Amino acid sequence: MNEQQCISLARVLEYLADEKKDFEATSDEMRANHIYTDILVLEQYLKGETNL
C-alpha cells in the first residue's frame, strides 16, 4: 500500500469511528458480524503498515 492509500484508509477509518458506539451497544451475538470488527482489523493493518 502506498502512502496516499494509507492516508485515505486512515481517513475512512476515522470517519467510521462512530461505529464503535453502535458495536458496544449491540449484543455479543451481533458483534461477530458487525462492521466495527472489520474496522479494527484495518486499523491494526494500518498501524503495522505505518510502523515499517
C-alpha positions in Angstrom: 0.0 0.0 0.0 1.4 3.4 -0.9 1.5 6.5 1.3 -1.6 8.0 -0.3 -3.6 4.8 0.1 -2.6 4.6 3.8 -3.7 8.2 4.3 -7.0 7.5 2.6 -7.6 4.4 4.6 -6.9 6.3 7.9 -9.4 9.0 6.9 -12.1 6.4 6.1 -11.5 4.6 9.4 -11.6 7.9 11.3 -14.9 8.7 9.6 -16.3 5.4 10.7 -15.3 5.8 14.4 -18.9 6.3 15.4 -19.5 2.6 14.6 -17.7 1.8 17.9 -20.6 3.2 19.9 -23.1 1.0 18.0 -20.7 -2.0 18.3 -20.5 -1.5 22.1 -24.3 -1.2 22.4 -25.1 -4.4 20.5 -25.3 -8.0 21.8 -22.3 -10.3 21.8 -24.0 -12.4 19.1 -24.4 -9.4 16.8 -20.9 -8.2 17.3 -19.4 -11.2 15.4 -20.9 -9.8 12.2 -20.6 -6.0 13.0 -18.7 -3.8 10.6 -16.7 -2.5 13.5 -14.8 -5.8 13.7 -13.6 -5.1 10.1 -12.6 -1.5 11.1 -10.5 -3.0 13.9 -8.7 -5.3 11.5 -8.0 -2.5 9.1 -6.7 -0.2 11.9 -4.4 -3.0 13.0 -3.2 -3.4 9.5 -2.6 0.3 9.1 -0.6 0.5 12.3 1.6 -2.3 11.2 2.0 -0.8 7.7 2.9 2.7 9.1 5.4 1.2 11.5 7.6 -0.2 8.8 
